Amino acid sequence: MSLPVQPRMREDLIVRQVEEDFVVYDPVSDRTSLLNLSAAVVFELCDGTRTKSDIAAALAETFNKARTDVMGDVEVALDEFKRQGFLQTESADPRGPGPGSGTE
Amino acid sequence: MKPEAAFLIALARGEVQRAVDFFRESRDGDLIAPLATLHQIDALCSWMWRRHTTGATGLHSSVLPEFVTRPLRHAYLHHLLRNEALARDVTDLQESLAARGVEGLCLKGPYLAFRSYPDPGTRPISDIDLCVREEQYDGALAALEDRGYVPCASPPRRAEEALQRAHYGGQLRFVARGRRPVELHFRMVNAGPPSPDERWVWETRRDLVVGSCSLSIPGPEAMLLHLLLHANQHGFALLRLLHDIRWMIDCEGAAIDWDFLSSRIRQLRFRAGAYHALLLARDLAGAEVPEKPLKEWQPSLPRRKLFSMLWRLPAARRLEAPRRRMETESPLLFLLEMGSVSEKSRYVAGLIREAGGLARFLARLGHVSSMGAKKKERAR
């Protein structure tokens, strides 16, 4: 499946900056991922209104670089978000019934 | 004791310089992070390390290599965010329970993470332990369903059956995609047969504010009793169980009425278990335990020796106590350490009845022990 034209993050993800770390917690998979700075900015920019090109433009502006210089970072970050299941899909209902995990 | 275990005990207590000394003795630093995870103190250790290396203690964070600190830090971040998600789940559940007119008592997890431990990320919570009165069983089921929870096994239809199942058969567990699992309880003391009533637990309950939500939680004595039971039930096999006791005592201090707690412990015939849990929490987790309960609950020397042997306390002190199978934890605790002879008989009768007869009960025990034997075989 290809990337959405205007990628948007799932609303149930929890993303926080904790001291120097950018952290995403996925309550469905019960997994936590660390993002580097540029991936964290791309994450914030994935709000469903921007295309990949818009995201690269905004990232380039943030880091005072040329758009072509940051396009690679954007593509890597988006591929990783897709692989991790962070991106919203049309049919996904992240809070529907399903198995939980772990016990004490 | 292995230096890796000594390192973790010291670090979790905040004795960072001692921890570093043990680390220098260690020949197997790779073992540290997995051992911390096994004992569920990785997040606490990370928090302690950061706290003592970012201040003016003279220790530089690079004293420990990244292969030790990085997984601990990841665990801390994971539990910090997961507990935030759990706070949201608990809030939602509380709203649903209130809408159904059900009063729930949230047992230890949220209290420990959000009130007693030094930081919400330092205490892992894997599920929500919810205690309700059995009269409100139907309402509790409906509230869980409202939030998308489904039972792991078909839930009993009647409240009385649910109470029996919770005490003799196994936990009533519910899961929902994207939410922490919920275990439904009807008594805070869930080892042994269900007590006729636990009014004192409900009468001494208090509020805990988590985010925008106010939860009912057990009062100080009930909470400490719950933690002492829990540490025993799991055979002191996790250092985290002892830290639960330590941080609870640290947090409550003078609010704990030890005489009242003593009377409850005597009633449950749980003095030896409570004594050893407190002693271990003092020695391994640094709990400041008053002398009075230790003196009052101290069993005779032969009883102490027997307890130490049955519960493998020397191994627990080295962080090498084996974890028991879940199916046997509660029965063992009750049959070995609690209750009167008549209560034990009633309990065994209940276990047999819930299993569907003596043959099935024995078969289940056989299954459990044969699984243990297979595991040992594999380990060999």
HADDOCK unambig.tbl for C-alpha pairs under 7 A between the chains (distance, minus, plus):
assign (segid A and resid 14 and name CA) (segid B and resid 81 and name CA) 6.95 0.50 0.50
assign (segid A and resid 25 and name CA) (segid B and resid 78 and name CA) 6.97 0.50 0.50
assign (segid A and resid 25 and name CA) (segid B and resid 81 and name CA) 6.12 0.50 0.50
assign (segid A and resid 25 and name CA) (segid B and resid 82 and name CA) 6.79 0.50 0.50
assign (segid A and resid 27 and name CA) (segid B and resid 178 and name CA) 4.66 0.50 0.50
assign (segid A and resid 27 and name CA) (segid B and resid 179 and name CA) 6.44 0.50 0.50
assign (segid A and resid 28 and name CA) (segid B and resid 177 and name CA) 5.94 0.50 0.50
assign (segid A and resid 28 and name CA) (segid B and resid 178 and name CA) 3.93 0.50 0.50
assign (segid A and resid 32 and name CA) (segid B and resid 78 and name CA) 5.40 0.50 0.50
assign (segid A and resid 94 and name CA) (segid B and resid 178 and name CA) 6.52 0.50 0.50
assign (segid A and resid 95 and name CA) (segid B and resid 177 and name CA) 5.43 0.50 0.50
assign (segid A and resid 95 and name CA) (segid B and resid 178 and name CA) 5.44 0.50 0.50
assign (segid A and resid 96 and name CA) (segid B and resid 148 and name CA) 6.41 0.50 0.50
assign (segid A and resid 96 and name CA) (segid B and resid 176 and name CA) 6.99 0.50 0.50
assign (segid A and resid 96 and name CA) (segid B and resid 177 and name CA) 5.59 0.50 0.50
assign (segid A and resid 97 and name CA) (segid B and resid 148 and name CA) 5.42 0.50 0.50
assign (segid A and resid 97 and name CA) (segid B and resid 149 and name CA) 6.37 0.50 0.50
assign (segid A and resid 97 and name CA) (segid B and resid 150 and name CA) 6.92 0.50 0.50
assign (segid A and resid 97 and name CA) (segid B and resid 176 and name CA) 4.70 0.50 0.50
assign (segid A and resid 97 and name CA) (segid B and resid 177 and name CA) 4.75 0.50 0.50
assign (segid A and resid 98 and name CA) (segid B and resid 175 and name CA) 6.85 0.50 0.50
assign (segid A and resid 98 and name CA) (segid B and resid 176 and name CA) 5.19 0.50 0.50
assign (segid A and resid 98 and name CA) (segid B and resid 177 and name CA) 4.12 0.50 0.50
assign (segid A and resid 99 and name CA) (segid B and resid 175 and name CA) 5.77 0.50 0.50
assign (segid A and resid 99 and name CA) (segid B and resid 176 and name CA) 6.10 0.50 0.50
assign (segid A and resid 99 and name CA) (segid B and resid 177 and name CA) 5.70 0.50 0.50
assign (segid A and resid 100 and name CA) (segid B and resid 175 and name CA) 5.00 0.50 0.50
assign (segid A and resid 100 and name CA) (segid B and resid 176 and name CA) 5.99 0.50 0.50
assign (segid A and resid 100 and name CA) (segid B and resid 177 and name CA) 6.06 0.50 0.50
assign (segid A and resid 100 and name CA) (segid B and resid 180 and name CA) 6.51 0.50 0.50
assign (segid A and resid 100 and name CA) (segid B and resid 181 and name CA) 5.73 0.50 0.50
assign (segid A and resid 102 and name CA) (segid B and resid 126 and name CA) 5.92 0.50 0.50
assign (segid A and resid 103 and name CA) (segid B and resid 126 and name CA) 5.68 0.50 0.50
assign (segid A and resid 103 and name CA) (segid B and resid 127 and name CA) 6.38 0.50 0.50
assign (segid A and resid 104 and name CA) (segid B and resid 126 and name CA) 6.04 0.50 0.50
